[in-house]
Amino acid sequence: MEDNFINIWEKALEALKEETSQIAYKTYIEVMVPRLIDKNTICFLSPSSYHIEICKKRYLDLIQNTLKILTSIDYKIIFEAKDAIPENESDDNLDVEIVKGQYGSIKVGDNNIINNINLDPKTIKENAGLNPRYTFDNFIVGSSNRFARATAYSVYENLGMTNPLYIYGGVGLGKTHLMQALGNATIDKDPSKKVIYCTGELFVNELIKAMLNPNMNDTFKQKYRNVDLLLIDDVQIIAGKDKCQEEFFHTFNSLFESGKQIVLTSEKPPKEINGLEDRLKTRFSMGVSVDIQTPDYETRLAILKKKAEEERYVIDEDILVKIATRVKSNVRELEGVFNKLVAYTKFTNNPLTDAVVDNTIESILVKNTQIMTSKLIMQVVAKFFNIKVTDLTSDKRSTTIAFPRQIAMYLCREVADMSFPAIGKDFGGRDHSTVLHAYSKVKYDYDNNPDTKDLIDDIKKTLERES
């Protein structure tokens, strides 16, 4: 591994973080590990074959272009699944510092928690999947998150006393920051504590591998049940997955009965997660549930000032006021605007004009505005109902196909704002009157049937994550 490529990849990650959604970045980009580099070819180690498939379809061009901008080299990128590495392959062939690092915290051939003896806190945090930059000190407190922050800190002071801590709220509001701050503070206080942070999707993927390989089953259970603090981000991903819910139920019980601490985040409170088993809803609600809401103006301005202080970046307060006034939805968009302005100053050496600031704000807001297509909607709906995309455009009329098709048509109208003729064309050349009938039927059910409403709202949430 070329030494300077470590720095190049970290710069690439900073750029990719701005060009993708939070979910996409954390799930598909951040977890990739540069494994080998040979002339103009880079091999990335990936968590699974499914991960590789998604990366090739959605992010390969973006990654290649980003690296080309940074290096002027048109790299050929290949992927290798973690479970495809031979068990007897020596770690000497890998860049161990990166493999153990923050890009997914995976170590080839070893799913166990790495023993913390004789390791420095920074390495322990990285092995736990934590980002050391997330701390309680740099978590900006406002009316929208004050109770959540206070509760998380009290849990840190008395692990296992409030179980579980359940934090919920929209994307980019600070759930992950708060959760990881708790993990980092725990290790700073006692490095012998075993901590694991992972996303719900990573938990699901590792469980699937363990199910396919019986030899990994005990290793999987030991990994997640032999900890002092388990942090699961976006736990709602296990909803509707029977085997995953079964395993998580037993993992939860094992930790709870042992007095170990569990912290979960989600977009919704437990009772509103469609497809989540009642026994898990009950357990998730046993401790304390706290929500984080959209930050108010004062909090947004304080976040920007803190960023400027951390970056030692001199910026006129009027510009910060403008950003805080116009960018309202979440912290990630605020940071996106700020980071782009910092990059503009560094790379151009030009002052920030009103036009530059306005264009930067607009570019972030437009980028984060969902651009829905019938193709994306069909992919999400098909995956949701476990059918093929081609079924939605076929002539099949069975209920198992017709109902998802009608929902997909409804979403094309409601979310993508497509015309009825355009929808009909994309769904196998159907007449617009057929689409109108499907739309009207689903809209009536949505307005009058709570189950249908919950189902469609869940699909909309999935669309938000996938877009």
WONORDA-V779371 format. One record per pair of residues at least 24 apart in sequence whose ideal C-beta (glycine too) atoms are under 8 Angstrom apart, sorted by the first residue. I is the first residue (numbers start at 0). GAP is how many residues later the second one is. If there is no record, write none. Layout:
i & gap
I & GAP
I & GAP
This chain:
i & gap
0 & 33
0 & 35
0 & 36
0 & 93
0 & 94
0 & 97
1 & 35
4 & 29
4 & 32
4 & 37
5 & 28
5 & 89
5 & 91
5 & 92
7 & 59
7 & 62
7 & 63
8 & 25
8 & 89
10 & 59
11 & 51
11 & 54
11 & 55
11 & 58
12 & 90
13 & 325
14 & 51
14 & 54
14 & 55
15 & 43
15 & 46
15 & 47
15 & 50
17 & 318
17 & 321
17 & 322
18 & 43
18 & 47
18 & 348
19 & 39
19 & 42
20 & 150
20 & 347
20 & 444
20 & 446
21 & 149
21 & 150
21 & 310
22 & 148
22 & 211
22 & 442
23 & 34
23 & 35
23 & 441
25 & 150
25 & 173
25 & 207
26 & 172
26 & 174
27 & 26
27 & 27
27 & 30
27 & 31
28 & 30
28 & 34
29 & 72
29 & 73
29 & 74
30 & 72
30 & 73
30 & 75
30 & 171
31 & 47
31 & 71
31 & 72
32 & 65
32 & 66
32 & 68
32 & 70
32 & 71
32 & 73
33 & 61
33 & 64
34 & 45
34 & 59
34 & 60
34 & 64
35 & 57
39 & 33
39 & 34
39 & 35
39 & 36
40 & 34
40 & 35
40 & 36
40 & 37
41 & 25
41 & 33
41 & 34
41 & 35
41 & 36
42 & 35
42 & 36
42 & 37
43 & 33
43 & 34
43 & 35
43 & 36
44 & 35
44 & 37
44 & 40
44 & 49
44 & 54
44 & 61
44 & 63
45 & 33
45 & 34
45 & 35
45 & 36
46 & 34
46 & 35
46 & 57
46 & 59
46 & 155
46 & 158
47 & 33
47 & 34
47 & 35
47 & 157
47 & 160
47 & 161
48 & 32
48 & 34
48 & 35
49 & 155
50 & 30
50 & 154
51 & 27
51 & 29
54 & 24
81 & 24
81 & 26
82 & 126
82 & 130
84 & 24
99 & 26
99 & 27
100 & 25
101 & 24
101 & 27
101 & 28
101 & 29
103 & 25
103 & 98
104 & 24
104 & 92
104 & 93
110 & 95
110 & 105
110 & 108
110 & 109
110 & 112
111 & 107
111 & 110
111 & 111
112 & 81
112 & 83
112 & 110
112 & 113
112 & 114
115 & 75
115 & 76
115 & 77
115 & 78
118 & 72
120 & 66
120 & 67
120 & 70
123 & 63
123 & 67
123 & 71
124 & 58
124 & 59
124 & 62
127 & 55
127 & 59
127 & 66
127 & 67
127 & 68
127 & 69
128 & 67
128 & 68
128 & 69
128 & 102
129 & 50
129 & 53
129 & 54
129 & 57
129 & 65
129 & 67
130 & 49
131 & 52
133 & 42
133 & 43
133 & 46
133 & 47
133 & 50
134 & 46
134 & 49
134 & 50
135 & 45
135 & 46
135 & 49
137 & 168
137 & 172
138 & 35
138 & 38
138 & 39
138 & 42
139 & 155
139 & 159
139 & 162
139 & 163
139 & 166
140 & 158
141 & 153
141 & 154
141 & 156
141 & 157
141 & 160
142 & 153
142 & 156
143 & 29
143 & 148
143 & 149
143 & 150
143 & 151
143 & 152
143 & 155
144 & 28
144 & 29
144 & 33
144 & 147
144 & 148
144 & 150
144 & 154
146 & 143
147 & 26
147 & 30
147 & 142
147 & 143
147 & 144
148 & 29
150 & 137
150 & 139
151 & 26
151 & 27
151 & 29
151 & 30
151 & 111
151 & 138
152 & 29
152 & 32
154 & 27
154 & 106
154 & 108
155 & 26
155 & 29
155 & 30
155 & 33
158 & 27
158 & 34
158 & 69
158 & 70
158 & 101
158 & 102
159 & 99
159 & 100
159 & 101
161 & 125
161 & 126
162 & 93
162 & 98
162 & 99
162 & 123
162 & 124
163 & 88
163 & 92
163 & 97
163 & 98
163 & 99
163 & 100
163 & 119
163 & 120
163 & 122
163 & 123
164 & 96
164 & 97
164 & 98
164 & 99
164 & 122
164 & 123
164 & 125
165 & 97
165 & 98
165 & 99
165 & 100
165 & 103
165 & 104
165 & 118
165 & 119
165 & 121
165 & 122
165 & 123
165 & 124
166 & 96
166 & 97
166 & 98
166 & 99
166 & 122
166 & 123
166 & 124
166 & 125
167 & 97
167 & 98
167 & 99
167 & 100
167 & 101
167 & 121
167 & 122
167 & 123
167 & 124
168 & 98
168 & 122
168 & 123
168 & 124
169 & 97
169 & 124
169 & 159
169 & 160
170 & 96
170 & 159
170 & 161
170 & 293
170 & 294
171 & 157
171 & 158
171 & 159
171 & 160
171 & 161
172 & 119
172 & 120
172 & 121
172 & 122
172 & 157
172 & 158
173 & 118
173 & 157
174 & 58
174 & 90
174 & 117
175 & 57
175 & 89
176 & 154
177 & 114
178 & 52
178 & 54
178 & 84
178 & 86
179 & 51
181 & 47
181 & 49
181 & 81
182 & 46
182 & 48
185 & 42
185 & 43
192 & 35
192 & 36
193 & 32
193 & 33
193 & 34
193 & 35
194 & 32
194 & 33
194 & 34
194 & 35
194 & 36
195 & 27
195 & 28
195 & 31
195 & 33
195 & 34
195 & 35
196 & 34
196 & 36
197 & 33
197 & 34
197 & 35
198 & 33
198 & 34
198 & 35
198 & 38
199 & 32
199 & 33
199 & 34
199 & 35
199 & 36
199 & 37
199 & 38
200 & 33
200 & 36
202 & 29
202 & 34
202 & 35
202 & 41
202 & 45
203 & 33
203 & 34
203 & 37
203 & 40
206 & 36
206 & 37
206 & 40
210 & 32
220 & 30
223 & 27
224 & 26
224 & 29
224 & 30
226 & 28
226 & 33
227 & 32
227 & 33
228 & 31
228 & 32
228 & 34
229 & 25
229 & 30
229 & 31
229 & 32
229 & 33
230 & 32
231 & 30
231 & 31
231 & 32
231 & 33
232 & 32
233 & 31
233 & 32
233 & 33
234 & 29
234 & 30
234 & 31
234 & 49
235 & 30
235 & 31
235 & 32
235 & 37
235 & 40
237 & 38
237 & 42
238 & 34
238 & 35
238 & 36
238 & 37
239 & 34
239 & 35
239 & 36
244 & 31
244 & 32
244 & 35
247 & 32
248 & 28
248 & 30
248 & 31
248 & 34
251 & 28
251 & 31
252 & 30
255 & 27
261 & 25
266 & 194
271 & 182
273 & 180
273 & 181
273 & 183
273 & 184
274 & 183
293 & 34
293 & 35
293 & 36
294 & 35
294 & 36
296 & 27
296 & 28
299 & 24
299 & 27
299 & 28
299 & 31
299 & 34
302 & 28
302 & 31
302 & 32
303 & 30
303 & 34
306 & 27
306 & 28
306 & 31
307 & 30
310 & 31
312 & 29
312 & 32
314 & 26
314 & 37
315 & 36
318 & 33
318 & 38
321 & 35
321 & 39
322 & 34
322 & 38
325 & 35
325 & 39
326 & 34
326 & 37
326 & 38
328 & 39
332 & 31
332 & 32
332 & 35
335 & 28
335 & 32
336 & 24
336 & 27
339 & 24
369 & 45
369 & 93
369 & 94
369 & 97
370 & 96
371 & 39
371 & 40
371 & 43
371 & 44
371 & 91
371 & 95
372 & 43
373 & 34
373 & 38
373 & 42
373 & 44
373 & 48
373 & 49
373 & 52
373 & 53
374 & 51
375 & 87
375 & 90
375 & 91
376 & 31
376 & 34
376 & 35
376 & 38
376 & 39
376 & 86
377 & 30
377 & 48
378 & 87
379 & 79
379 & 82
379 & 83
379 & 86
380 & 26
380 & 27
380 & 30
380 & 78
383 & 74
383 & 75
383 & 78
391 & 35
392 & 33
392 & 34
392 & 35
393 & 34
394 & 33
404 & 33
405 & 32
405 & 33
405 & 35
405 & 36
406 & 35
406 & 48
406 & 49
406 & 52
408 & 26
408 & 29
408 & 30
408 & 33
409 & 28
409 & 29
409 & 32
409 & 33
409 & 36
409 & 46
410 & 45
410 & 48
410 & 49
410 & 52
412 & 26
414 & 45
414 & 48
